[in-house]
């Protein structure tokens, strides 16, 4: 339900708790683009709450991904592929930025998200027996990945295309990559991430546990 609507002129089409008025030029500035005729209003709605899974076994972590299109695409892929949750690491764009929401087509609203630092993510991996992985061109293929028998899932860190993953993940995570033709040395992070996510879900070394919720 919309709680607040902002528009340059009054409207009776929407039932909301509060209606604010602002010049169109100011509204264009707020949303960082020129609003098209017919779209000259925007609203605020409460984001559905999502419980963090009690026993996560399939996590994707976004590390320093600044472009909303990439972040939104990764989050959409995580939802569609049945990941348990996503971790938003420092330097990553706000997952509720309107461009991120547009890129994901809003499917990640209500999906479990946690904003945390490297230490908390790695501690989470230890606690839930998840294998920490990081996408990197200097890594091994998913097919070659040997999963220790005590591991019951994985957390895949996807880093920025510009600067790559943070050193703290490179130091402790197993590096995985996609097989690439000689003419190409990298893919867009959302494309590469989606392929890696699918490959890991189908890796025989990962036993998927129940996805009970409520817990940390």
Secondary structure, 3 states (H helix, E strand, C coil): CEEEEEECCCCCCCCCCEEEECCHHHHHHHHCCCCCCCCCEEEEECCCCCCCECCCCEEEEEECCCCHHHHHHHHHHHHHCCCCEEEECCCCCCCCCHHHHHHHCCCCCCCCEEECCHHHHHHHHHHCCEEEEEEEEEEEEHHHCCCCCCCCEEEEEEEECCCECCHHHHHHCEEEECCCCCCCCCCCHHHHHHHHHHHHHCCCCCCCCCCCECCC
